[in-house]
């Protein structure tokens, strides 16, 4: 995911959420890490919310897929983050 540790994931996650809430610019790495973390949280029952996503977020899987696909296209196009 691009984080150095679990602690880094939590610390950077807080920083990234705050930056997004405040419309602050993110680096390419920030966008990539945000997208990957969201994809994993959405899809994985082991590392994320998985089947409990609608309960956790209040968003249906269908709504989330539409939002996620839109974000993937925008981020990939603007940040050129296709490489691992």
Backbone as CSV, one residue per row, in Angstrom:
resi,resn,N_x,N_y,N_z,CA_x,CA_y,CA_z,C_x,C_y,C_z
1,UNK,0.814,-1.195,0.000,0.000,0.000,0.000,0.854,1.255,0.000
2,UNK,2.115,1.118,0.299,2.984,2.278,0.267,3.225,2.930,1.620
3,UNK,2.757,2.289,2.680,3.014,2.794,4.027,4.142,1.956,4.626
4,UNK,4.944,2.550,5.492,6.108,1.849,6.030,5.762,0.910,7.179
5,UNK,4.620,1.129,7.822,4.222,0.312,8.964,2.745,0.540,9.243
6,UNK,2.209,-0.221,10.177,0.822,-0.017,10.585,0.656,1.372,11.203
7,UNK,1.624,1.763,12.017,1.568,3.098,12.623,1.597,4.182,11.548
8,UNK,2.422,3.992,10.524,2.487,4.954,9.423,1.153,5.021,8.684
9,UNK,0.533,3.857,8.466,-0.784,3.819,7.828,-1.778,4.666,8.613
10,UNK,-1.814,4.492,9.923,-2.761,5.250,10.752,-2.422,6.743,10.769
11,UNK,-1.162,7.065,10.945,-0.756,8.479,10.975,-0.993,9.168,9.634
12,UNK,-0.543,8.517,8.574,-0.728,9.087,7.240,-2.206,9.112,6.857
13,UNK,-2.949,8.098,7.278,-4.389,8.075,7.015,-5.084,9.284,7.608
14,UNK,-4.738,9.620,8.835,-5.315,10.820,9.467,-4.931,12.074,8.685
15,UNK,-3.662,12.162,8.313,-3.190,13.334,7.569,-3.896,13.443,6.212
16,UNK,-4.025,12.326,5.522,-4.661,12.332,4.204,-6.145,12.674,4.310
17,UNK,-6.840,12.114,5.288,-8.260,12.456,5.471,-8.432,13.941,5.722
18,UNK,-7.589,14.482,6.581,-7.666,15.920,6.898,-7.371,16.766,5.660
19,UNK,-6.365,16.373,4.900,-6.029,17.110,3.674,-7.192,17.070,2.687
20,UNK,-7.821,15.906,2.531,-8.956,15.788,1.615,-10.140,16.620,2.095
21,UNK,-10.409,16.585,3.387,-11.515,17.392,3.938,-11.299,18.878,3.695
22,UNK,-10.052,19.310,3.747,-9.726,20.732,3.616,-9.313,21.134,2.206
23,UNK,-9.528,20.232,1.250,-9.197,20.499,-0.164,-7.741,20.914,-0.351
24,UNK,-6.854,20.314,0.424,-5.427,20.584,0.282,-4.845,19.683,-0.801
25,UNK,-3.812,20.154,-1.485,-3.225,19.326,-2.541,-2.524,18.097,-1.971
26,UNK,-2.571,17.009,-2.747,-1.888,15.772,-2.378,-0.843,15.456,-3.437
27,UNK,0.205,14.767,-3.032,1.216,14.317,-3.984,0.688,13.096,-4.742
28,UNK,1.378,12.706,-5.790,1.012,11.492,-6.520,1.009,10.287,-5.587
29,UNK,2.023,10.195,-4.740,2.082,9.084,-3.783,0.907,9.121,-2.802
30,UNK,0.533,10.325,-2.360,-0.614,10.458,-1.462,-1.886,9.946,-2.129
31,UNK,-2.100,10.325,-3.393,-3.291,9.874,-4.121,-3.276,8.362,-4.295
32,UNK,-2.119,7.826,-4.655,-2.007,6.383,-4.865,-2.285,5.637,-3.572
33,UNK,-1.675,6.064,-2.481,-1.880,5.387,-1.196,-3.327,5.500,-0.734
34,UNK,-3.934,6.655,-0.939,-5.335,6.845,-0.559,-6.244,5.906,-1.343
35,UNK,-5.993,5.818,-2.635,-6.816,4.957,-3.484,-6.649,3.490,-3.108
36,UNK,-5.429,3.033,-2.960,-5.178,1.626,-2.620,-5.780,1.284,-1.261
37,UNK,-5.607,2.156,-0.282,-6.165,1.897,1.050,-7.694,1.818,0.988
38,UNK,-8.312,2.677,0.201,-9.769,2.662,0.055,-10.234,1.396,-0.649
39,UNK,-9.533,1.000,-1.695,-9.887,-0.229,-2.405,-9.829,-1.436,-1.472
40,UNK,-8.788,-1.508,-0.665,-8.633,-2.637,0.258,-9.694,-2.587,1.358
41,UNK,-9.933,-1.403,1.917,-10.943,-1.269,2.967,-12.321,-1.654,2.457
42,UNK,-12.612,-1.303,1.213,-13.911,-1.623,0.631,-14.055,-3.116,0.356
43,UNK,-13.047,-3.728,-0.227,-13.188,-5.088,-0.751,-12.814,-6.194,0.223
44,UNK,-11.907,-5.952,1.140,-11.342,-7.025,1.941,-12.067,-7.228,3.268
45,UNK,-12.516,-8.472,3.494,-13.057,-8.833,4.801,-11.942,-9.050,5.819
46,UNK,-10.726,-9.296,5.340,-9.592,-9.539,6.232,-8.954,-8.224,6.684
47,UNK,-8.706,-7.309,5.742,-7.990,-6.071,6.044,-8.873,-4.831,6.060
48,UNK,-10.130,-4.974,5.717,-11.015,-3.818,5.637,-12.409,-4.144,6.117
49,UNK,-13.369,-3.395,5.623,-14.768,-3.594,6.009,-15.428,-4.712,5.227
50,UNK,-15.033,-4.897,3.973,-15.580,-5.974,3.160,-17.092,-5.994,3.155
51,UNK,-17.663,-7.105,3.568,-19.121,-7.282,3.554,-19.840,-6.317,4.495
52,UNK,-19.132,-5.764,5.456,-19.733,-4.810,6.393,-19.640,-3.363,5.909
53,UNK,-19.134,-3.148,4.693,-18.955,-1.792,4.164,-20.209,-0.934,4.303
54,UNK,-21.390,-1.417,3.895,-22.580,-0.565,4.015,-22.880,-0.168,5.465
55,UNK,-22.612,-1.072,6.397,-22.825,-0.768,7.810,-21.790,0.242,8.293
56,UNK,-20.549,0.050,7.871,-19.447,0.916,8.298,-19.583,2.329,7.757
57,UNK,-19.989,2.446,6.494,-19.967,3.761,5.830,-21.335,4.365,5.562
58,UNK,-22.382,3.551,5.552,-23.698,4.050,5.174,-23.902,4.110,3.669
59,UNK,-22.911,3.647,2.901,-23.000,3.622,1.439,-23.206,2.190,0.970
60,UNK,-24.055,2.017,-0.027,-24.244,0.680,-0.588,-23.012,0.304,-1.410
61,UNK,-22.871,-0.992,-1.667,-21.783,-1.445,-2.531,-21.896,-0.800,-3.911
62,UNK,-23.127,-0.704,-4.422,-23.334,-0.131,-5.754,-22.896,1.328,-5.809
63,UNK,-23.299,2.117,-4.792,-22.888,3.526,-4.739,-21.363,3.633,-4.655
64,UNK,-20.786,2.780,-3.825,-19.346,2.835,-3.607,-18.578,2.467,-4.864
65,UNK,-19.020,1.446,-5.571,-18.340,1.052,-6.816,-18.359,2.211,-7.809
66,UNK,-19.509,2.880,-7.937,-19.588,4.017,-8.860,-18.621,5.127,-8.444
67,UNK,-18.583,5.441,-7.158,-17.662,6.474,-6.667,-16.210,6.041,-6.823
68,UNK,-15.939,4.783,-6.503,-14.576,4.261,-6.600,-14.085,4.271,-8.044
69,UNK,-14.912,3.822,-8.976,-14.518,3.820,-10.392,-14.259,5.238,-10.884
70,UNK,-15.078,6.174,-10.478,-14.878,7.567,-10.864,-13.546,8.083,-10.315
71,UNK,-13.285,7.790,-9.048,-12.024,8.226,-8.433,-10.834,7.564,-9.113
72,UNK,-10.949,6.273,-9.416,-9.847,5.569,-10.081,-9.516,6.230,-11.413
73,UNK,-10.523,6.549,-12.188,-10.285,7.185,-13.495,-9.646,8.551,-13.338
74,UNK,-10.188,9.356,-12.440,-9.667,10.712,-12.245,-8.243,10.687,-11.716
75,UNK,-7.995,9.846,-10.734,-6.663,9.792,-10.130,-5.652,9.240,-11.127
76,UNK,-6.011,8.184,-11.826,-5.088,7.602,-12.803,-4.774,8.605,-13.904
77,UNK,-5.772,9.326,-14.360,-5.577,10.288,-15.438,-4.730,11.475,-14.976
78,UNK,-5.030,12.003,-13.795,-4.340,13.221,-13.364,-3.010,12.963,-12.680
79,UNK,-2.886,11.836,-11.980,-1.654,11.578,-11.229,-0.738,10.595,-11.919
80,UNK,-1.207,9.971,-13.008,-0.382,8.993,-13.744,0.212,7.966,-12.791
81,UNK,-0.670,7.223,-12.098,-0.205,6.294,-11.056,-0.393,4.840,-11.434
82,UNK,-0.388,4.518,-12.699,-0.592,3.126,-13.092,0.529,2.199,-12.622
83,UNK,1.736,2.702,-12.466,2.843,1.844,-12.052,2.707,1.476,-10.587
84,UNK,3.215,0.295,-10.183,3.124,-0.135,-8.778,4.002,0.712,-7.871
